[in-house]
Amino acid sequence: MDETSRERAHRAWRNAERIKRLSDNLIKLGPWGLGIDGVLAWVPAAGTIYSVGAGALLLYEGVKAGAAPWTLTRMAAYLLANTAMTEAPIVGWAMDTLFRAHLMAANALQKDIVARHGPVGATVDAPYWRPVTRPVQ
C-alpha cells in the first residue's frame, strides 16, 4: 500500500468528519443532531446550494480516497435524496431537517477508508495548529 494514498485517504476521513459535524451534528438532540444543512433547509436557495456544495465535497473526497464504486453510489443516492427534498416547501424542508444525508454519506466513506487503509491513528488526528509558546524571560 502506498503511504501517500494512505495519508490522502486518512485526510479524506478527517474532512468527512468535519463535513458531517457541520452539516448534521452541530447541536446534539438525543440521538439526533442539527447542523447547517437542517437550518438552511428552511431557506429555499441557500439550503439547496449548501446541500449540493457539501455533497459534492464529500464525493470529491471519496474519489480522492479511492473509495469503492458502490460506496460512491450510495453516497450519491443519499445526497440526491437530501437535495430533492428541499424542492417541496414546508414538508420537504422538515424532512430535509430530519434526514441526515451528509452524515450517512460521510459514514459510508469513512467505513470504506477504514476497510481499505486501516483506522485513522492518533498521530494522524493531531490538530493542524499549535499554540504559540514564548519562552519565559
N, C-alpha and C positions, 0 to 999 in steps of 0.2 A: 504494500500500500504506500503510495506516495505521501510523504509527510506534508507537502504543500496542499494536496487535496484534502487531507485530514484537517489541517489548520483552517482551510476555507470552509469546510463543512461545519466545523465547530463554530466558526464565526457566523455562519448562516443560522445555526441553532440559537445562538445568543440574540441575533437580530429578530428571529421569530418569537423569542421570549419577550422581547421589548414590544413588538407589534401586538401580540396578544394581550399584554398587560394594558397598553394604551387603549386598544380598541374595545376590550371587553372586561377588564378587571381593575379599573382604577379605584372603584368603590365596591367592596365586597358586601353582599347582602345575603348572608347564609350561604347556600350552595351556588347562588347566582352572583353575578357581578355586573357592574355598569361601567361603561367606558365611553370614549369619544364617539364610537360608532352608534351606541344606543342613544346618546344625547343628540347627535347630529341627524339621526333618523327623522326627527321631527322638523328639521329644516330642509325642505324639499331638494334643492340643488346641492346644498352643502353635504347632506347625507350621502347622496349618490357619488359625489366627487371623492369624498373621503373613503367610502367603501371600495370604490374601484381602485383608487390610488394605493391604499393599504393592501388590497388583494393582489394587485399587480406586483407590489414589492415582495410579498410572500412568495408568489410564483417565481419571480426572478431569483430569489434566494434558493428556492427549491431546484431550479435549473443549475445555478452555480454550484450547489452542493452535490449535484449528480443524483438527485432523488429518482426513484423508480418511476416509470411512466404511469403506473397505477396510482401511486401517491399523488403525482401532479394532477391526474384526472380527478381524483377525489377532492383535492384542494380546490380545483377549478369549479367543481359541482357545488361545493359549499358556498363559495364566493359568489357564483352566479345566482344561486337561490337567494342569498342575502341581498344582493343588488336588485333582484327582481321584486322583492318585497317592498322596496321603497317607492315603487310606482303606484301602489294603491294607497290613497290617502287614509289617514287615521288607522284603520285596521292593519294595513301593511306596515305602517310606521311602528305600531305597537308590536307586531310580530317581529320586525327587524330589531327592535329594542331587546326582545327576549331571545332571539335566535343568535347564538354566539358563533357565527361562522368563522370569524378571524381566529378565534381560539381553537375551533375544531381543525381548521386548516393548518394552523401553526403546530398543534399537537401531532397531526399526521406527519408533517415534515420532520419534527423533532424525533419521533419514533423511527422514521426511516433513517435519519442520520445516525442515531444511536445503534441501530441494527447494522449499518454499513461501516461506520467508523469508530464505534465504541462510545462510551459515555464521555461527556464533557468533564474534564478533570478540574480540580480546584485551582490549579495554576492557570488554566485557560480562562476561568471565570474572574480572574483578578480585575480590579477596576482599571479603567483606561487612564485615570488621572491619579495623581498622588498629591497630597497636601504639601505645600512648600514649607520646609522647615528651615529655620535660620538658626545658626549657632548662637548660643547664649554668650553674651560678652560681659 
